[in-house]
Amino acid sequence: MKIHTNNLKQVNLIYFDKWNNFGDELSKYITTKLINKDKYELVFNQNNIPLNIVCIGSYIHRAKNNTFIFGSGVRTPNNIENQGHNYKHLNVCSVRGPLTRD
């Protein structure tokens, strides 16, 4: 875990970063542009950060409890990537499509 000395609260963007994918790179770009840099320090794919966000892309299966969801989606109803959706509560602000909405 990154230790920071400023008074900014860390927000962890959970996104796919293994290779360049347009949607995932767009997720990082948009979140970086929209985050309030006076209040928050944006970090990427870190563990043990209590405030998490998942944005654009099919990456909800990586969400942790209480993660904020902005425009993300699921690829399959049963989440074959992670043997089911393993969270009890998400802060859903917007989703990508009807499969996720349902």
N, C-alpha and C positions, 0 to 999 in steps of 0.2 A: 504494500500500500504506500502510495506517495505521501510523504509528510510535507505539509505546507505551513508556512509561518505567517501568512496573511490572515485576515479575518473573513475571507470569502468562504462560503459554504460550497463544498464540492458537489457537482452533478455529474454522474457517470452516464455517458452515452453508450448504450449497448448496441453494437452494430457489427456487421460482417466486414472484416478487414483483411481476409486472407488473400484476396486478389481484387483488382479494380473491377468493381461492378457499379454501373451508373447509379442505380437506386441507392445503394449503400453509401457511395461517395456523396451523393446528393443529401442524404441524411446527415452526414457529418458537416457538410458545407452549410446547410440551412440552420442546423442547431447552433453552429459556431456563430453565424450571423445574428441569430435571434436571441441568444442567451444574454441576460443582463449581466454584463461583465463587472458592474459595480457591486453586485451581490454574490455572483457565483463564479466559481472556477470550473470550467468544463474539462473533464478527464474522459478517457476512452477505455472501455472494456476492462475496468479495474474490479477487483474483488473487494469486499468489505466496505463498500461505499453505501450508506443508507438511502441516498437519494438517486434513483435511477430513472432513465428515460429510454424508450425505444421509439424511433421515428420511422421514416419511410423504409419500405422493404418488407420482406416476409420473415420477420425475426421475432415475433411475439413469443415463440417457443423458448426464447432465451430470457424472457422476463422473469424477474424475481417478485415476491410479494411486494405490493405497494408501488410497483413501477408505474410511471406515467407513460401512456400510449398516445402518440400523436401521428396518425396517418399510417400506421403499420398494419400488417395483415398476417393471416395464416395461409399456408399453402394447402394444407389438408385438414379435414375436420378432426382427425384423431391425432394430429401432430406426430407423425412417424419419426421426426427428427429427435424427439425427446421423450418417447413413450408416454404421451399424454401431457396435458397442460398442468404443471406442478405448482400452481399458485392458488391462493385462496382469495386474493383481492388485487385488482388492478385499478388504477386511476385512468379510465378510458376517456380521452378528450375527443378523439376521432379515430376512425378505422378506414382501411383502404377499400373494402368491398363487401358484398352481401354475405359471403361465406364467413368472414370475420364478424360481421354484424350479428349474424344468427348465432 
